[in-house]
Amino acid sequence: MPTGATMPKTTKSGKPKQGELPSTLQRSDAKAQRTFAKAHDAAADEYDDAERAHRVAYSALKHTHEKVGDHWEPKDENGPSDAQAEGGRGTSRRTAEGVDANASKRHLYDVAKRLDIAGRSTMDKDELVEAIKKENRRRSR
């Protein structure tokens, strides 16, 4: 395998290899797993760079899913999840780490409620995003 290459995330038939997926994806639905694995393998073939393939795969995943706790769930509407995802490869903006920062405050509040985040009723949208990011990190450890 060339330098910088990475293990394929899909089988020859195109199904995700469970052992090659990040743990948060192993706990996610089949569509999230397929999206990540196929984007990863396509990027690995094109760029021959493991780190870039990983970034491309997460970028594709964040357009269709959002991180909730220790897994990924389908978003109500497809699209970039944060300013970094909107800008593409050359962008260096803050990432919301899978939280759909472009969602409505109501949606973010509902996610915070499901995650039982204290103080959510007094938080503004940016504070909800930060609190969800923090809780997601805690649950994914």
MDTraj code that builds the backbone (N, CA, C; nanometers):
import mdtraj as md
import numpy as np

residues = "MET PRO THR GLY ALA THR MET PRO LYS THR THR LYS SER GLY LYS PRO LYS GLN GLY GLU LEU PRO SER THR LEU GLN ARG SER ASP ALA LYS ALA GLN ARG THR PHE ALA LYS ALA HIS ASP ALA ALA ALA ASP GLU TYR ASP ASP ALA GLU ARG ALA HIS ARG VAL ALA TYR SER ALA LEU LYS HIS THR HIS GLU LYS VAL GLY ASP HIS TRP GLU PRO LYS ASP GLU ASN GLY PRO SER ASP ALA GLN ALA GLU GLY GLY ARG GLY THR SER ARG ARG THR ALA GLU GLY VAL ASP ALA ASN ALA SER LYS ARG HIS LEU TYR ASP VAL ALA LYS ARG LEU ASP ILE ALA GLY ARG SER THR MET ASP LYS ASP GLU LEU VAL GLU ALA ILE LYS LYS GLU ASN ARG ARG ARG SER ARG".split()
xyz = np.array([
    [0.0847, -0.1187, 0.0000],
    [0.0000, 0.0000, 0.0000],
    [0.0888, 0.1244, 0.0000],
    [0.0621, 0.2235, -0.0845],
    [0.1449, 0.3430, -0.0918],
    [0.1437, 0.4215, 0.0380],
    [0.2473, 0.5048, 0.0572],
    [0.2540, 0.5899, 0.1753],
    [0.1320, 0.6794, 0.1806],
    [0.0736, 0.6950, 0.2995],
    [-0.0435, 0.7790, 0.3159],
    [-0.1730, 0.7070, 0.2832],
    [-0.1650, 0.5845, 0.2295],
    [-0.2856, 0.5106, 0.1942],
    [-0.3555, 0.4637, 0.3209],
    [-0.4791, 0.4271, 0.3053],
    [-0.5597, 0.3858, 0.4185],
    [-0.6381, 0.2611, 0.3834],
    [-0.6806, 0.1895, 0.4849],
    [-0.7590, 0.0686, 0.4639],
    [-0.8962, 0.1061, 0.4090],
    [-0.9470, 0.0302, 0.3125],
    [-1.0816, 0.0575, 0.2614],
    [-1.1852, 0.0408, 0.3719],
    [-1.2881, 0.1211, 0.3650],
    [-1.3959, 0.1149, 0.4635],
    [-1.5141, 0.0345, 0.4113],
    [-1.5070, -0.0086, 0.2840],
    [-1.6147, -0.0882, 0.2268],
    [-1.5603, -0.2208, 0.1747],
    [-1.6501, -0.3187, 0.1664],
    [-1.6165, -0.4476, 0.1071],
    [-1.6235, -0.4339, -0.0448],
    [-1.5858, -0.5383, -0.1158],
    [-1.5932, -0.5344, -0.2626],
    [-1.7359, -0.5125, -0.3111],
    [-1.8340, -0.5552, -0.2317],
    [-1.9747, -0.5362, -0.2706],
    [-2.0275, -0.3990, -0.2303],
    [-1.9432, -0.3169, -0.1661],
    [-1.9829, -0.1809, -0.1317],
    [-2.0418, -0.1631, 0.0065],
    [-2.0440, -0.2693, 0.0869],
    [-2.0990, -0.2581, 0.2222],
    [-1.9910, -0.2091, 0.3185],
    [-2.0290, -0.1281, 0.4180],
    [-1.9304, -0.0778, 0.5147],
    [-1.8686, -0.1918, 0.5963],
    [-1.7380, -0.1835, 0.6179],
    [-1.6682, -0.2783, 0.7044],
    [-1.6797, -0.2264, 0.8478],
    [-1.7563, -0.2947, 0.9294],
    [-1.7830, -0.2476, 1.0649],
    [-1.6552, -0.2219, 1.1445],
    [-1.5577, -0.3086, 1.1323],
    [-1.4335, -0.2942, 1.2078],
    [-1.3476, -0.1761, 1.1647],
    [-1.3733, -0.1211, 1.0474],
    [-1.2963, -0.0080, 0.9963],
    [-1.3636, 0.1260, 1.0229],
    [-1.4882, 0.1234, 1.0704],
    [-1.5621, 0.2470, 1.0953],
    [-1.5308, 0.3038, 1.2339],
    [-1.5299, 0.4364, 1.2474],
    [-1.5165, 0.4966, 1.3805],
    [-1.6317, 0.4484, 1.4703],
    [-1.6085, 0.4418, 1.5998],
    [-1.7084, 0.3871, 1.6924],
    [-1.8406, 0.4615, 1.6875],
    [-1.8378, 0.5936, 1.6665],
    [-1.9639, 0.6676, 1.6599],
    [-2.0467, 0.6240, 1.5395],
    [-1.9815, 0.5830, 1.4327],
    [-2.0533, 0.5348, 1.3152],
    [-2.1006, 0.3914, 1.3332],
    [-2.0278, 0.3122, 1.4100],
    [-2.0718, 0.1760, 1.4374],
    [-2.2050, 0.1769, 1.5126],
    [-2.2321, 0.2854, 1.5855],
    [-2.3569, 0.2989, 1.6613],
    [-2.4634, 0.3769, 1.5835],
    [-2.4398, 0.4017, 1.4561],
    [-2.5292, 0.4824, 1.3736],
    [-2.6009, 0.3961, 1.2705],
    [-2.6979, 0.4575, 1.2007],
    [-2.7759, 0.3820, 1.1028],
    [-2.6929, 0.3436, 0.9805],
    [-2.7496, 0.2540, 0.9013],
    [-2.6788, 0.2008, 0.7844],
    [-2.6466, 0.3097, 0.6824],
    [-2.7359, 0.4080, 0.6650],
    [-2.7101, 0.5148, 0.5684],
    [-2.5900, 0.5981, 0.6104],
    [-2.5773, 0.6286, 0.7378],
    [-2.4614, 0.7039, 0.7862],
    [-2.3338, 0.6248, 0.7594],
    [-2.3370, 0.4961, 0.7854],
    [-2.2204, 0.4109, 0.7640],
    [-2.1826, 0.4063, 0.6159],
    [-2.2812, 0.3892, 0.5290],
    [-2.2550, 0.3848, 0.3846],
    [-2.2004, 0.5179, 0.3343],
    [-2.2614, 0.6279, 0.3783],
    [-2.2185, 0.7605, 0.3345],
    [-2.0725, 0.7827, 0.3689],
    [-2.0361, 0.7558, 0.4935],
    [-1.8987, 0.7751, 0.5382],
    [-1.8037, 0.6824, 0.4620],
    [-1.8368, 0.5539, 0.4563],
    [-1.7468, 0.4547, 0.3971],
    [-1.7233, 0.4799, 0.2483],
    [-1.8289, 0.5065, 0.1745],
    [-1.8134, 0.5276, 0.0303],
    [-1.7384, 0.6571, 0.0002],
    [-1.7680, 0.7642, 0.0749],
    [-1.6960, 0.8903, 0.0540],
    [-1.5487, 0.8729, 0.0899],
    [-1.5224, 0.8001, 0.1972],
    [-1.3845, 0.7757, 0.2403],
    [-1.3066, 0.7012, 0.1327],
    [-1.3641, 0.5932, 0.0837],
    [-1.2927, 0.5113, -0.0143],
    [-1.2720, 0.5862, -0.1461],
    [-1.3711, 0.6635, -0.1895],
    [-1.3556, 0.7412, -0.3122],
    [-1.2445, 0.8447, -0.2958],
    [-1.2401, 0.9114, -0.1809],
    [-1.1367, 1.0122, -0.1561],
    [-0.9990, 0.9465, -0.1424],
    [-0.9937, 0.8307, -0.0785],
    [-0.8658, 0.7606, -0.0631],
    [-0.8102, 0.7214, -0.2005],
    [-0.8977, 0.6764, -0.2893],
    [-0.8553, 0.6407, -0.4249],
    [-0.8075, 0.7638, -0.5017],
    [-0.8791, 0.8745, -0.4855],
    [-0.8459, 0.9950, -0.5618],
    [-0.7215, 1.0657, -0.5099],
    [-0.7080, 1.0780, -0.3783],
    [-0.6012, 1.1605, -0.3212],
    [-0.4836, 1.0813, -0.2653],
    [-0.5018, 0.9507, -0.2383],
    [-0.3961, 0.8681, -0.1785],
    [-0.3400, 0.9339, -0.0518],
    [-0.4306, 0.9844, 0.0312],
    [-0.3926, 1.0542, 0.1536],
    [-0.4964, 1.0191, 0.2602],
    [-0.4547, 0.9445, 0.3618],
    [-0.5469, 0.8955, 0.4646],
    [-0.6169, 1.0088, 0.5389],
    [-0.5425, 1.1119, 0.5760],
    [-0.6029, 1.2219, 0.6516],
    [-0.7077, 1.2950, 0.5676],
    [-0.6756, 1.3203, 0.4425],
    [-0.7703, 1.3907, 0.3555],
    [-0.8940, 1.3054, 0.3302],
    [-0.8758, 1.1748, 0.3127],
    [-0.9900, 1.0848, 0.2924],
    [-1.0828, 1.0885, 0.4139],
    [-1.0245, 1.0922, 0.5310],
    [-1.1008, 1.0979, 0.6556],
    [-1.1817, 1.2282, 0.6621],
    [-1.1187, 1.3408, 0.6280],
    [-1.1881, 1.4709, 0.6300],
    [-1.3014, 1.4741, 0.5281],
    [-1.2761, 1.4224, 0.4092],
    [-1.3785, 1.4198, 0.3041],
    [-1.4978, 1.3355, 0.3499],
    [-1.4700, 1.2210, 0.4110],
    [-1.5776, 1.1319, 0.4558],
    [-1.6646, 1.1993, 0.5621],
    [-1.6009, 1.2656, 0.6585],
    [-1.6792, 1.3354, 0.7612],
    [-1.7565, 1.4523, 0.7017],
    [-1.6987, 1.5199, 0.6054],
    [-1.7690, 1.6303, 0.5405],
    [-1.8953, 1.5800, 0.4705],
    [-1.8836, 1.4704, 0.3990],
    [-2.0007, 1.4126, 0.3317],
    [-2.1058, 1.3703, 0.4343],
    [-2.0617, 1.3088, 0.5420],
    [-2.1528, 1.2635, 0.6467],
    [-2.2274, 1.3808, 0.7098],
    [-2.1575, 1.4906, 0.7336],
    [-2.2185, 1.6069, 0.7989],
    [-2.3224, 1.6757, 0.7122],
    [-2.3263, 1.6462, 0.5832],
    [-2.4294, 1.7031, 0.4970],
    [-2.5625, 1.6297, 0.5121],
    [-2.5580, 1.5050, 0.5581],
    [-2.6807, 1.4254, 0.5692],
    [-2.7154, 1.3870, 0.7127],
    [-2.6176, 1.3949, 0.8024],
    [-2.6373, 1.3505, 0.9411],
    [-2.5804, 1.4523, 1.0393],
    [-2.6277, 1.4442, 1.1632],
    [-2.5718, 1.5267, 1.2696],
    [-2.5353, 1.4361, 1.3857],
    [-2.4346, 1.4769, 1.4602],
    [-2.3909, 1.3974, 1.5747],
    [-2.4801, 1.4311, 1.6938],
    [-2.5361, 1.3270, 1.7536],
    [-2.6206, 1.3411, 1.8718],
    [-2.5684, 1.2414, 1.9743],
    [-2.5005, 1.2938, 2.0766],
    [-2.4422, 1.2054, 2.1767],
    [-2.3287, 1.1250, 2.1171],
    [-2.3426, 0.9931, 2.1184],
    [-2.2338, 0.9058, 2.0730],
    [-2.2598, 0.8408, 1.9376],
    [-2.3524, 0.8999, 1.8594],
    [-2.3842, 0.8432, 1.7276],
    [-2.4324, 0.9536, 1.6342],
    [-2.4554, 0.9163, 1.5079],
    [-2.5002, 1.0097, 1.4040],
    [-2.6438, 0.9789, 1.3671],
    [-2.7258, 1.0850, 1.3515],
    [-2.8663, 1.0699, 1.3147],
    [-2.8938, 1.1503, 1.1875],
    [-2.9891, 1.1035, 1.1046],
    [-3.0235, 1.1774, 0.9827],
    [-3.0748, 1.3178, 1.0168],
    [-3.0356, 1.4148, 0.9338],
    [-3.0847, 1.5516, 0.9506],
    [-3.2192, 1.5644, 0.8801],
    [-3.2995, 1.6605, 0.9242],
    [-3.4279, 1.6859, 0.8593],
    [-3.4088, 1.7362, 0.7173],
    [-3.3039, 1.8170, 0.6974],
    [-3.2735, 1.8705, 0.5645],
    [-3.1246, 1.8545, 0.5375],
    [-3.0912, 1.8053, 0.4182],
    [-2.9509, 1.7898, 0.3805],
    [-2.8865, 1.9261, 0.3595],
    [-2.7586, 1.9341, 0.3875],
    [-2.6841, 2.0568, 0.3655],
    [-2.5708, 2.0686, 0.4649],
    [-2.4846, 2.1670, 0.4472],
    [-2.3698, 2.1831, 0.5360],
    [-2.4146, 2.2082, 0.6800],
    [-2.3383, 2.1565, 0.7736],
    [-2.3762, 2.1650, 0.9143],
    [-2.3198, 2.2875, 0.9848],
    [-2.2171, 2.3490, 0.9279],
    [-2.1556, 2.4637, 0.9940],
    [-2.0771, 2.5465, 0.8918],
    [-2.0195, 2.6554, 0.9383],
    [-1.9471, 2.7463, 0.8485],
    [-1.8295, 2.6778, 0.7799],
    [-1.7619, 2.5888, 0.8485],
    [-1.6492, 2.5168, 0.7889],
    [-1.6974, 2.4289, 0.6734],
    [-1.8062, 2.3573, 0.6945],
    [-1.8597, 2.2684, 0.5903],
    [-1.9096, 2.3483, 0.4699],
    [-1.9581, 2.4691, 0.4926],
    [-2.0057, 2.5531, 0.3832],
    [-1.8910, 2.5988, 0.2945],
    [-1.7733, 2.6191, 0.3547],
    [-1.6616, 2.6777, 0.2820],
    [-1.5773, 2.5823, 0.2016],
    [-1.5736, 2.4573, 0.2366],
    [-1.4932, 2.3618, 0.1616],
    [-1.3500, 2.3504, 0.2110],
    [-1.2681, 2.2863, 0.1298],
    [-1.1330, 2.2462, 0.1691],
    [-1.0434, 2.3611, 0.2142],
    [-1.0437, 2.4737, 0.1451],
    [-0.9536, 2.5829, 0.1777],
    [-1.0010, 2.6701, 0.2930],
    [-1.1114, 2.6350, 0.3529],
    [-1.1696, 2.7164, 0.4595],
    [-1.1098, 2.6782, 0.5940],
    [-1.0883, 2.7767, 0.6785],
    [-1.0396, 2.7457, 0.8138],
    [-1.1269, 2.8175, 0.9161],
    [-1.2530, 2.7817, 0.9165],
    [-1.3476, 2.8349, 1.0139],
    [-1.3679, 2.7316, 1.1234],
    [-1.4297, 2.7744, 1.2309],
    [-1.4567, 2.6808, 1.3407],
    [-1.5586, 2.5770, 1.2966],
    [-1.5350, 2.4539, 1.3362],
    [-1.6280, 2.3460, 1.3060],
    [-1.7194, 2.3245, 1.4271],
    [-1.8389, 2.2774, 1.4010],
    [-1.9324, 2.2465, 1.5089],
    [-1.9251, 2.0986, 1.5465],
    [-1.8243, 2.0280, 1.4945],
    [-1.7979, 1.8881, 1.5311],
    [-1.9179, 1.7968, 1.5100],
    [-1.9909, 1.8195, 1.4024],
    [-2.1042, 1.7325, 1.3715],
    [-2.2382, 1.7840, 1.4211],
    [-2.2376, 1.8855, 1.5070],
    [-2.3625, 1.9471, 1.5495],
    [-2.4137, 2.0298, 1.4313],
    [-2.5419, 2.0215, 1.4026],
    [-2.5976, 2.0972, 1.2901],
    [-2.6209, 2.2419, 1.3338],
    [-2.5138, 2.3211, 1.3307],
    [-2.5189, 2.4602, 1.3752],
    [-2.6078, 2.5453, 1.2853],
    [-2.6414, 2.4970, 1.1660],
    [-2.7301, 2.5699, 1.0760],
    [-2.8779, 2.5383, 1.1019],
    [-2.9044, 2.4468, 1.1941],
    [-3.0427, 2.4126, 1.2284],
    [-3.1050, 2.5262, 1.3093],
    [-3.2349, 2.5197, 1.3246],
    [-3.3052, 2.6223, 1.4026],
    [-3.2715, 2.6097, 1.5511],
    [-3.2928, 2.7179, 1.6229],
    [-3.2717, 2.7156, 1.7682],
    [-3.3634, 2.6107, 1.8315],
    [-3.4845, 2.5992, 1.7816],
    [-3.5805, 2.5006, 1.8342],
    [-3.5254, 2.3590, 1.8193],
    [-3.4703, 2.3294, 1.7031],
    [-3.4125, 2.1968, 1.6810],
    [-3.2971, 2.1723, 1.7780],
    [-3.2088, 2.2705, 1.7911],
    [-3.0955, 2.2561, 1.8824],
    [-3.1433, 2.2383, 2.0259],
    [-3.2468, 2.3117, 2.0640],
    [-3.3040, 2.2966, 2.1978],
    [-3.3566, 2.1535, 2.2164],
    [-3.4255, 2.0996, 2.1158],
    [-3.4779, 1.9626, 2.1242],
    [-3.3656, 1.8600, 2.1385],
    [-3.2563, 1.8797, 2.0655],
    [-3.1407, 1.7900, 2.0793],
    [-3.0832, 1.8018, 2.2205],
    [-3.0690, 1.9244, 2.2707],
    [-3.0168, 1.9459, 2.4058],
    [-3.1073, 1.8815, 2.5097],
    [-3.2367, 1.8866, 2.4864],
    [-3.3318, 1.8236, 2.5785],
    [-3.3135, 1.6723, 2.5794],
    [-3.2993, 1.6134, 2.4599],
    [-3.2770, 1.4675, 2.4505],
    [-3.1481, 1.4260, 2.5194],
    [-3.0482, 1.5157, 2.5152],
    [-2.9197, 1.4869, 2.5795],
    [-2.9194, 1.5278, 2.7268],
    [-3.0312, 1.5818, 2.7741],
    [-3.0494, 1.6233, 2.9142],
    [-2.9447, 1.7265, 2.9569],
    [-2.9250, 1.8272, 2.8731],
    [-2.8289, 1.9337, 2.9021],
    [-2.8942, 2.0356, 2.9936],
    [-2.8344, 2.0553, 3.1091],
    [-2.8876, 2.1487, 3.2091],
    [-2.8736, 2.2920, 3.1598],
    [-2.9723, 2.3759, 3.1906],
    [-2.9678, 2.5171, 3.1567],
    [-3.0037, 2.5488, 3.0137],
    [-3.0486, 2.4504, 2.9379],
    [-3.0755, 2.4694, 2.7946],
    [-3.1819, 2.5758, 2.7675],
    [-3.2776, 2.5924, 2.8587],
    [-3.3878, 2.6861, 2.8328],
    [-3.3429, 2.8319, 2.8323],
    [-3.2288, 2.8613, 2.8923],
    [-3.1794, 2.9998, 2.8953],
    [-3.0680, 3.0240, 2.7940],
    [-3.0310, 2.9223, 2.7181],
    [-2.9197, 2.9351, 2.6232],
    [-2.9653, 2.9942, 2.4911],
    [-2.8761, 3.0742, 2.4295],
    [-2.9015, 3.1191, 2.2928],
    [-2.8508, 3.0110, 2.1972],
    [-2.8663, 3.0328, 2.0685],
    [-2.8323, 2.9309, 1.9688],
    [-2.6850, 2.8891, 1.9764],
    [-2.5940, 2.9861, 1.9841],
    [-2.4512, 2.9530, 1.9909],
    [-2.4177, 2.8737, 2.1177],
    [-2.4812, 2.9088, 2.2272],
    [-2.4567, 2.8359, 2.3522],
    [-2.5097, 2.6932, 2.3436],
    [-2.6231, 2.6747, 2.2768],
    [-2.6759, 2.5393, 2.2580],
    [-2.5794, 2.4551, 2.1752],
    [-2.5259, 2.5125, 2.0668],
    [-2.4291, 2.4402, 1.9830],
    [-2.3091, 2.3977, 2.0681],
    [-2.2533, 2.4895, 2.1459],
    [-2.1365, 2.4580, 2.2298],
    [-2.1689, 2.3523, 2.3341],
    [-2.2859, 2.3614, 2.3966],
    [-2.3246, 2.2635, 2.4994],
    [-2.3435, 2.1242, 2.4381],
    [-2.4026, 2.1192, 2.3191],
    [-2.4213, 1.9900, 2.2517],
    [-2.2866, 1.9320, 2.2111],
    [-2.1971, 2.0154, 2.1582],
    [-2.0619, 1.9689, 2.1231],
    [-1.9943, 1.9074, 2.2453],
    [-2.0012, 1.9770, 2.3566],
    [-1.9370, 1.9298, 2.4799],
    [-1.9969, 1.7962, 2.5244],
    [-2.1285, 1.7855, 2.5215],
    [-2.1944, 1.6601, 2.5623],
    [-2.1628, 1.5484, 2.4638],
    [-2.1601, 1.5780, 2.3339],
    [-2.1234, 1.4768, 2.2355],
    [-1.9835, 1.4228, 2.2627],
    [-1.8886, 1.5137, 2.2901],
    [-1.7513, 1.4701, 2.3205],
    [-1.7501, 1.3803, 2.4437],
    [-1.8240, 1.4190, 2.5471],
    [-1.8262, 1.3410, 2.6706],
    [-1.8819, 1.1997, 2.6441],
    [-1.9873, 1.1924, 2.5685],
    [-2.0517, 1.0619, 2.5429],
    [-1.9726, 0.9757, 2.4457],
    [-1.8890, 1.0359, 2.3636],
    [-1.8119, 0.9609, 2.2636],
    [-1.6794, 0.9093, 2.3176],
    [-1.6411, 0.9513, 2.4349],
    [-1.5124, 0.9058, 2.4913],
    [-1.5083, 0.7581, 2.5115],
])
top = md.Topology()
chain = top.add_chain()
for i, resn in enumerate(residues, 1):
    res = top.add_residue(resn, chain, resSeq=i)
    for name in ("N", "CA", "C"):
        top.add_atom(name, md.element.get_by_symbol(name[0]), res)
traj = md.Trajectory(xyz[None], top)
